[in-house]
Amino acid sequence: MDDFGKGHATYEQILNLPIDIVKIDGGVVRNCHADPIRSAIISSICDIAQQMNLKVVAECVETQEEYTHLNNASVNYFQGYLVHRPAPLTPVCLTV
């Protein structure tokens, strides 16, 4: 489920949809290390995901502080400028 924590992505949908990964919206991730409310939201998402055997992805991870905080909260995967800046795709030629 993409953009969890924003718009129509709700806890009820986690119960009713066949998903295996929850992606936390970047709006929740930004400055999570410095904001106790954002931190509580992330902890809640991670706790529920663990109970349901779901993986958690955090998007928009831009600082080492955010990464450390999210890693401590049991986020499984990270996306954002800290991990890698966007880059053009490299064409791949496959031979059969």
N, C-alpha and C positions, 0 to 999 in steps of 0.2 A: 504494500500500500504506500503510494508516494505522497509526500507532503503531509504526513501525519502531524496533527497539531494546528492545522490551518483549514479554514473553510468547512467543507462537508466531511472530511476524514475524521471520524469519531470512534470512540471506544466501542460503541454498539456495532459498527461495521467490522471491527476486528472479530467480534463474536460470530458474525453472520457470513463473512466472506472466506473463501478458501485461499488463505495467504500464508506465506512462509517467511516473508521479510517485511518489516516496517521501516520506512524511511522518515526520519524526523525532519520536519521542515526547517530550512535555514533561518527563518525568522525566530524560531525557538532556540536554535543553536548559537546564534550570534551573542557574544558576551555572556554565555551561560555560566562561565566561571566566576563572574562578578555579580550575578543577579540571582538572589535566592529563589525567586519565583520560577525563573527559567530552569534553574537547577532542580527544583521540585517536580516540574513537569517532566523533565528528562528522566529523573529517577522513577517516576510513576510509569512512564512508557516502558522503560527497561525492565522494571519489576514485573509488569503484566506480560511483556514479551517472554521473559524467562519462564513464567508459569505456563505459558502456552507453547513453549518450545519454538518460538519465533526468533529470527535473527533481527538485529537492529542496525540500520545505517544512519549516520548523521551526515547531512549535506551542509555545504558552506563552511567547512572547517578551515579557518584562515590563520589561526594563531596556535602557538605551542600550548598556551594556557587553555584554550578551548579543547585541544586534543587531549591533554592530560586529564582535564575534568571529565570529558566524555568517556575516555578509556577507563577511568576509575568508576564510572557509572555503569560499566559493562556493555558499552556500545561495541558491536562486533566489527563494523566496517566504517570507513571514513571517506568522504568526498570533499573536495575543495582545494583552494589555492595552496594550502599547506602541503597537501599530498602531491599535486602536480598542476601546473597551469594548463589551460586548454591548448591543444596543439592540433595541427592538421593530421588527418588520417594518412598513414603511409600505405600506398597501394601494395597489395599482396598478390603475387602471381602463383597460382597453384598448378602443378603439372600432374596429369593423371596417367 
